[in-house]
Structures are given as C-alpha cells and as structure tokens.
C-alpha cells in the first residue's frame, strides 16, 4: 500500500469514476475516492459501486460535497496524491434546463476547490473532465481540440467550458500540469439511469415506448466506458509540458503556449446514427422498440463526432469498441443486475 502510486479520483461512486477507479486498482494503484452521493439519480446504484471498490484494500473514500472546501482539503492533504483525476460533476444536459444552479455549485465552485487542492499539494498532474457539449453550435466535424468552442448551448456545457478556462489559468499561474479531456456519449455497464441506453433498455423490457428526439435524425460518437477510462489512465502518465516557444507545438496539438495545459478528445471517432443504435438494442434484447418520434430537445445538438487522433498520438491508444458489442455488454449487465 505504501509503495503504490496514489491517485485521488473525484466521483468514484459515479459511472465513469467507478470504472476508472477499478482499472487503477487492477493496475496496483492506491485510489482515494471523493463523492457527494447526490440524489440526481438512484443513490443505491452509487452505493453498490462504492461497495465493490471498497472490497479492495487499496481503495478508500470520503463522502462529501465538492463545495465543502474543508472536507475536500482535509481528505486530499491526508492522502497526498501524486495526481488528481476530477470526474465529479453535476451531469446531464437536460437537467441543466431545470436546475441550473446545481451546475454552478458543483461544476464551478466544486472544481475551483479541486484546483486549489491540486495547487497546494503541488500534484504532478491534474486531469479534469470536460465534454463534447462544449463544441456547441460548431458544425464542422469531426470536432478537433484546436478549433474554437465558444458557443455552448446549455448551462452544463458553459460550466465545462468555464472549467477549461479555469484550468488553463492555473496551469499558467502555478505551472500546474493540467489535462482537460472531452468525453463523447459514454455508455456501458453500470451506466447512469438518465442516459439514453439505460432508459431505452428499461422501457423496452417494460413494454413501454421510447422517445426518439429529432425524429431519429441524430448522430453520436458512442464511446464505451472501458475504452474511455483506458484513455484517461494513459493520459495520467502524459502530463503536458509548457513549450519553450509556440513554434515547438506540433500541428494539431492543443498544447497551450502559455502553460502546461492541453485539451484531449476521448471518443470512438465514429459517427453512429441513433436509429442504428436503437436497432442494436433491439437485437440484444430480442425485442422491437415502440418508437415515439419527438422534435429536437432544447439545447441538444444533432450530431457529435470526435477526432481522437491527438489521444492516439500522445498515448498510442485508440478507442474502438464497436457500438453493437458495447450495447450487448450493457444489456447483459442490466439483465443480471435487475434480474430481468
């Protein structure tokens, strides 16, 4: 335990944080989890994830809110991590229309507290989650990290864009290596109940119709969760280094000339039609969905598609789980977990 590399991960009771913590533990790391256990969705699912992680003696955790600066600092100072991976956030594009203040509290104030802890502890690398939603109204695809992302369409996306700007300022001011990673429609076992795949499977097994927005004319870069956390794991060992001059930055690299700061897409680099995704669910379940076609939801975008070549260049890794295989793995988990 004393010799293990120490990583603090926020949001370990959450979908992505759980998978990342499990991967790190499997590789011999000591992991400290920090999670607020909010009731945005069923807390019992979060508690089950933490119970599984706590079976490993190299995992320990604190249940508190990111906004509680003192609780976060005390936990971080006692653990003394070499790196921090900040995944905890108020997630969900649609919920941000109903409760925008939750996003300011968690994603702005909470993230500031994480950055302060990283600065005070002088960690070797701070990695923080952003989202493909920051690309907002951009229409040129696939999305690349070097293009402007100044047109967020929801307060959720705006808070994540703010996190990127905050991270850059800390990298510049304190020479703190910061990597922001932008996720693209993550799915897989232990997923969140507010996500489309979970809702579709749940409804179809209950013989209820599924709501398909924009009449099905939607495309997403579906990224399987184990691919995503593998990318994060490899980025932990790839901290950005401030270049000596802007001329040293390679074409296509989002590395900042003003500090050790970089933005990295983590996606499957594959644009999948939503209706094809639904057909994959039907195949895995052996059931036909009752399709309720709806107009586009406010704040939503018709398509996302990642250029993940920078991730591959930095780490040698390329996410590539086929969405049909990923859906089948989720369905198998869901049936097992709920006994359906």
C-alpha positions as CSV (number, residue, x, y, z in Angstrom):
1,X,0.0,0.0,0.0
2,X,2.8,2.4,1.0
3,X,4.7,1.8,-2.3
4,X,1.6,2.1,-4.5
5,X,1.2,5.2,-6.7
6,X,-1.6,7.3,-5.2
7,X,-4.3,8.8,-7.3
8,X,-7.3,10.9,-5.9
9,X,-10.4,10.5,-8.1
10,X,-13.5,12.6,-7.5
11,X,-16.8,11.0,-8.4
12,X,-15.8,7.3,-7.7
13,X,-19.4,6.3,-7.0
14,X,-20.4,7.7,-10.4
15,X,-20.4,5.8,-13.7
16,X,-17.1,6.8,-15.1
17,X,-15.3,7.3,-11.8
18,X,-16.2,3.8,-10.7
19,X,-14.8,2.3,-13.9
20,X,-11.6,4.4,-13.7
21,X,-11.0,3.5,-10.0
22,X,-11.5,-0.2,-10.8
23,X,-8.9,0.0,-13.6
24,X,-6.4,1.8,-11.5
25,X,-6.9,-0.7,-8.6
26,X,-6.4,-3.5,-11.0
27,X,-3.1,-2.0,-12.0
28,X,-1.9,-1.7,-8.4
29,X,-2.6,2.0,-7.7
30,X,-3.8,3.2,-4.3
31,X,-7.0,5.2,-5.0
32,X,-8.8,7.6,-2.8
33,X,-12.4,8.4,-3.9
34,X,-14.3,11.6,-3.1
35,X,-18.0,11.6,-3.9
36,X,-21.1,13.6,-2.7
37,X,-23.7,10.8,-3.3
38,X,-26.2,13.3,-4.6
39,X,-29.8,12.1,-5.4
40,X,-29.7,13.2,-9.0
41,X,-30.3,9.5,-9.7
42,X,-30.8,6.4,-7.6
43,X,-28.2,6.5,-4.8
44,X,-28.4,2.8,-4.3
45,X,-26.6,2.3,-7.6
46,X,-23.8,4.6,-6.4
47,X,-23.5,2.8,-3.1
48,X,-23.3,-0.5,-4.8
49,X,-20.4,0.8,-7.0
50,X,-18.6,2.1,-3.9
51,X,-19.2,-1.2,-2.1
52,X,-17.5,-3.1,-4.9
53,X,-14.5,-0.7,-4.9
54,X,-14.2,-1.0,-1.1
55,X,-13.5,-4.7,-1.4
56,X,-10.0,-3.7,-2.5
57,X,-7.7,-2.7,0.4
58,X,-6.0,-0.1,-1.7
59,X,-9.3,1.9,-2.1
60,X,-10.5,4.4,0.5
61,X,-13.2,7.1,0.2
62,X,-14.8,10.1,1.7
63,X,-18.5,11.0,1.2
64,X,-18.8,14.8,1.0
65,X,-19.7,17.5,-1.5
66,X,-17.1,19.2,-3.7
67,X,-18.4,22.5,-2.5
68,X,-17.3,21.6,1.1
69,X,-13.8,23.0,0.7
70,X,-12.6,22.0,4.1
71,X,-13.7,18.4,3.7
72,X,-12.0,18.1,0.3
73,X,-8.8,19.7,1.5
74,X,-8.6,17.5,4.6
75,X,-9.1,14.4,2.6
76,X,-6.6,15.4,-0.1
77,X,-4.0,16.5,2.4
78,X,-4.2,13.3,4.3
79,X,-3.9,11.1,1.2
80,X,-1.2,13.1,-0.6
81,X,-1.9,12.0,-4.1
82,X,0.7,12.3,-6.9
83,X,-2.2,13.1,-9.4
84,X,-5.8,14.1,-9.2
85,X,-8.5,13.0,-11.7
86,X,-11.5,15.2,-11.3
87,X,-14.6,13.5,-12.7
88,X,-17.3,14.5,-10.2
89,X,-19.8,17.0,-11.6
90,X,-23.5,17.7,-12.0
91,X,-24.0,15.9,-15.2
92,X,-26.9,15.9,-17.7
93,X,-27.7,18.3,-20.5
94,X,-31.4,18.2,-19.9
95,X,-31.4,18.6,-16.1
96,X,-29.4,21.8,-16.6
97,X,-32.6,23.4,-18.0
98,X,-34.5,22.6,-14.8
99,X,-31.8,23.2,-12.1
100,X,-29.0,25.4,-13.5
101,X,-27.8,26.4,-10.0
102,X,-26.7,22.8,-9.2
103,X,-24.3,23.1,-12.1
104,X,-22.8,26.4,-10.8
105,X,-22.4,25.0,-7.3
106,X,-20.8,21.7,-8.3
107,X,-19.1,22.4,-11.6
108,X,-17.7,25.9,-10.9
109,X,-17.3,26.1,-7.1
110,X,-16.5,22.5,-6.7
111,X,-14.0,22.4,-9.5
112,X,-12.3,25.5,-8.1
113,X,-11.9,23.7,-4.8
114,X,-10.3,20.7,-6.6
115,X,-7.9,23.0,-8.4
116,X,-6.9,24.7,-5.2
117,X,-6.2,21.4,-3.6
118,X,-4.1,20.4,-6.6
119,X,-2.1,23.7,-6.4
120,X,-1.5,23.4,-2.7
121,X,-0.4,19.8,-2.9
122,X,1.7,20.5,-6.0
123,X,0.5,17.4,-7.7
124,X,2.4,16.2,-10.8
125,X,-0.8,16.2,-12.9
126,X,-4.4,17.4,-12.6
127,X,-6.8,15.8,-15.1
128,X,-10.3,17.2,-15.4
129,X,-13.4,16.0,-17.3
130,X,-14.9,18.3,-19.9
131,X,-17.5,17.3,-22.5
132,X,-18.1,17.2,-26.2
133,X,-21.0,19.6,-25.4
134,X,-18.5,22.5,-25.3
135,X,-18.4,22.3,-29.1
136,X,-22.0,23.5,-29.0
137,X,-23.1,25.1,-32.3
138,X,-19.9,24.1,-34.1
139,X,-20.9,22.3,-37.4
140,X,-17.5,21.3,-38.8
141,X,-16.9,17.6,-37.9
142,X,-15.1,15.6,-36.7
143,X,-14.6,18.0,-33.8
144,X,-10.9,18.8,-33.1
145,X,-9.4,20.2,-29.9
146,X,-7.8,23.1,-31.7
147,X,-11.0,24.6,-33.1
148,X,-12.8,27.3,-31.1
149,X,-15.5,26.1,-28.7
150,X,-17.2,29.4,-27.8
151,X,-20.8,28.6,-28.5
152,X,-22.1,26.3,-25.7
153,X,-25.9,25.7,-25.9
154,X,-26.6,24.8,-22.3
155,X,-25.5,25.9,-18.8
156,X,-24.0,22.4,-18.4
157,X,-21.7,23.0,-21.4
158,X,-21.0,26.5,-20.3
159,X,-19.8,25.3,-16.9
160,X,-17.5,22.8,-18.5
161,X,-16.1,25.4,-20.9
162,X,-15.5,27.6,-17.8
163,X,-13.6,24.7,-16.2
164,X,-11.3,24.6,-19.2
165,X,-10.6,28.3,-18.9
166,X,-10.1,27.9,-15.1
167,X,-7.7,25.0,-15.7
168,X,-5.7,27.0,-18.2
169,X,-5.3,29.9,-15.8
170,X,-4.0,27.6,-13.0
171,X,-1.6,25.9,-15.5
172,X,-0.2,29.3,-16.4
173,X,-0.1,30.9,-12.9
174,X,1.2,27.9,-10.9
175,X,3.0,25.8,-13.6
176,X,0.5,23.1,-12.7
177,X,0.2,20.4,-15.5
178,X,-3.5,20.3,-16.5
179,X,-5.1,18.0,-19.0
180,X,-8.8,18.5,-19.9
181,X,-10.5,15.6,-21.6
182,X,-13.7,15.9,-23.6
183,X,-16.0,12.9,-23.4
184,X,-18.3,11.8,-26.3
185,X,-21.5,10.0,-25.3
186,X,-20.1,7.4,-22.9
187,X,-22.1,4.2,-22.3
188,X,-21.6,0.8,-20.8
189,X,-22.3,-1.4,-17.8
190,X,-23.1,0.4,-14.5
191,X,-24.3,3.4,-16.6
192,X,-26.4,6.3,-15.4
193,X,-30.2,5.9,-15.4
194,X,-30.7,9.3,-17.1
195,X,-28.7,8.2,-20.2
196,X,-30.4,7.1,-23.4
197,X,-29.2,3.5,-23.5
198,X,-30.3,2.8,-19.9
199,X,-33.7,4.5,-20.5
200,X,-34.3,2.6,-23.7
201,X,-33.5,-0.8,-22.3
202,X,-35.6,-0.2,-19.2
203,X,-38.6,1.0,-21.3
204,X,-38.3,-1.8,-23.8
205,X,-38.2,-4.5,-21.1
206,X,-41.3,-2.9,-19.5
207,X,-43.1,-2.8,-22.9
208,X,-43.1,1.0,-22.9
209,X,-42.4,3.2,-25.9
210,X,-39.1,5.0,-26.2
211,X,-38.8,8.7,-27.0
212,X,-36.5,9.3,-30.0
213,X,-35.7,13.0,-30.5
214,X,-35.3,15.0,-33.7
215,X,-37.3,12.2,-35.3
216,X,-34.3,9.9,-35.2
217,X,-32.1,12.2,-37.3
218,X,-29.3,12.2,-34.6
219,X,-25.7,11.0,-34.7
220,X,-23.5,10.4,-31.8
221,X,-19.9,9.2,-31.2
222,X,-20.7,6.5,-28.8
223,X,-17.7,5.7,-26.6
224,X,-17.6,2.5,-24.5
225,X,-16.7,3.3,-20.9
226,X,-13.8,0.9,-20.6
227,X,-12.2,2.5,-23.7
228,X,-12.7,5.9,-22.1
229,X,-11.1,5.1,-18.8
230,X,-8.2,3.4,-20.6
231,X,-7.6,6.7,-22.4
232,X,-7.7,8.6,-19.0
233,X,-5.3,6.0,-17.4
234,X,-2.8,6.5,-20.2
235,X,-3.1,10.3,-20.1
236,X,-2.2,10.3,-16.3
237,X,1.3,9.4,-17.4
238,X,1.3,12.0,-20.2
239,X,1.4,15.4,-18.4
240,X,1.7,18.4,-20.6
241,X,4.9,20.4,-20.6
242,X,5.0,24.1,-21.4
243,X,6.7,24.6,-24.7
244,X,9.8,26.8,-24.9
245,X,8.2,28.7,-27.8
246,X,4.9,28.4,-29.8
247,X,6.9,27.1,-32.7
248,X,7.6,23.9,-30.7
249,X,3.9,23.0,-30.6
250,X,3.1,20.3,-33.2
251,X,0.3,20.9,-35.7
252,X,-3.0,19.6,-34.3
253,X,-1.8,19.6,-30.7
254,X,-3.9,21.7,-28.3
255,X,-0.9,22.3,-26.0
256,X,-1.0,25.9,-24.8
257,X,1.9,28.3,-25.4
258,X,1.3,29.9,-22.0
259,X,1.5,26.9,-19.6
260,X,1.5,23.1,-19.2
261,X,-2.1,22.7,-20.4
262,X,-3.8,20.6,-23.0
263,X,-7.3,19.6,-24.2
264,X,-7.8,16.0,-25.5
265,X,-10.8,14.4,-27.1
266,X,-11.6,10.8,-26.0
267,X,-14.1,9.3,-28.5
268,X,-14.6,6.4,-30.8
269,X,-14.0,8.6,-33.9
270,X,-17.1,7.0,-35.4
271,X,-20.4,8.8,-36.1
272,X,-23.3,6.4,-35.4
273,X,-27.0,7.1,-36.3
274,X,-29.3,7.0,-33.3
275,X,-31.7,4.6,-35.1
276,X,-28.8,2.2,-35.8
277,X,-28.0,2.3,-32.0
278,X,-31.7,1.5,-31.3
279,X,-31.6,-1.5,-33.7
280,X,-28.5,-2.8,-31.8
281,X,-30.5,-2.6,-28.6
282,X,-33.4,-4.5,-30.2
283,X,-31.0,-7.2,-31.4
284,X,-29.5,-7.6,-27.9
285,X,-32.9,-7.7,-26.2
286,X,-34.7,-9.7,-28.9
287,X,-37.5,-7.2,-28.8
288,X,-38.7,-4.5,-31.1
289,X,-39.0,-1.0,-29.7
290,X,-42.2,1.1,-29.7
291,X,-40.8,4.3,-31.2
292,X,-42.2,7.6,-30.2
293,X,-40.6,10.2,-32.5
294,X,-40.2,13.6,-31.0
295,X,-38.9,17.0,-32.1
296,X,-35.4,18.1,-31.1
297,X,-35.0,19.0,-27.4
298,X,-33.9,22.4,-26.4
299,X,-30.1,22.7,-26.0
300,X,-29.5,19.4,-27.8
301,X,-27.3,19.1,-30.9
302,X,-28.0,16.9,-34.0
303,X,-24.5,15.3,-34.1
304,X,-21.2,14.8,-32.3
305,X,-18.1,13.2,-33.8
306,X,-14.6,13.2,-32.3
307,X,-11.3,13.5,-34.0
308,X,-9.3,11.4,-31.4
309,X,-6.0,11.5,-33.3
310,X,-4.3,13.6,-30.6
311,X,-5.1,11.0,-28.0
312,X,-3.6,8.3,-30.2
313,X,-0.5,10.4,-30.9
314,X,0.0,11.1,-27.2
315,X,-0.7,7.6,-25.8
316,X,-0.6,5.2,-28.8
317,X,-4.2,4.2,-27.9
318,X,-7.4,4.4,-29.9
319,X,-10.8,3.6,-28.5
320,X,-12.5,1.1,-30.9
321,X,-15.2,-0.9,-29.3
322,X,-18.0,-1.5,-31.8
323,X,-21.3,0.0,-30.5
324,X,-23.1,-3.3,-31.2
325,X,-20.7,-5.1,-28.9
326,X,-20.9,-2.4,-26.3
327,X,-24.7,-2.4,-26.3
328,X,-24.7,-6.2,-25.8
329,X,-22.4,-5.8,-22.8
330,X,-24.7,-3.2,-21.3
331,X,-27.8,-5.3,-21.8
332,X,-26.1,-8.4,-20.2
333,X,-25.2,-6.2,-17.2
334,X,-28.7,-4.7,-16.9
335,X,-30.4,-8.1,-17.1
336,X,-28.1,-9.5,-14.5
337,X,-28.3,-6.5,-12.1
338,X,-32.1,-6.3,-12.2
339,X,-32.8,-10.0,-12.8
340,X,-34.8,-9.3,-16.0
